[in-house]
């Protein structure tokens, strides 16, 4: 199964990169842009007997390594 | 006492710590490769600065699962002293030995400069030789040293007196302009609840010799040595 994982900074955590990108977009004339937050995107293949089995393994991977629960939230999509 | 300096792939301040301990402080120190087991007796383990595993994913996130880290956690649980400097601090936070996390500097730029630190607590093995409120001149060099903890954790840190060092100006005030990286509450170093694990972003090993502009970093290492001597005395 193909898995897409999205990791983002929690709302209370400063995101200076997001701020810099936002300023840059404003400079380019995209004044309508607000609240830019930068995150991480991962794709991976996983073998699992069922959707539920894959889901529980991926959640474990996110909690242990792929995201730091102190500063980050995550969500994922499983395809196929 | 015996010091162990852990070397991860990508560590780069391991030599500086070794040199400061051995040559400037006259201590017994040994390198420990991250794949080694913890053989023999150690009083203090140092996780040095650098870019373990190229800072991939998050700083310290991969080093946290190095084989030796399991032994570091056991060592800390048994009351052993663990000191994490810069990347070492990040690894200790990632491994859950210290609360909070270190994120990208608020100004986005890598900072490399001397900073002033104020010693906030002295009832720890890491600061016992300093005076409360004493100022230390020690350099920082990092891109991701902005300390973050959620409000509840921050409250706990304050209540338990776990904030050991704050960034301050020359007059000792924890002002926003004295904060090199946007750390919450000007936090430069914190310890765990049992006060035997300490992490800080500044590099005391680079301030142990006047040729480097300051000897104030010695206070951290001499505190640890004094605390260990006292422990040995109690055991005897």
Interface residues (C-beta under 8 A of the other chain):
Chain A: X9 X12 X13 X14 X16 X17 X20 X65 X66 X68 X70 X71
Chain B: X57 X58 X61 X62 X65 X93 X94 X100 X101 X103 X104 X105 X106 X107 X108 X146 X148 X149 X150 X151 X182
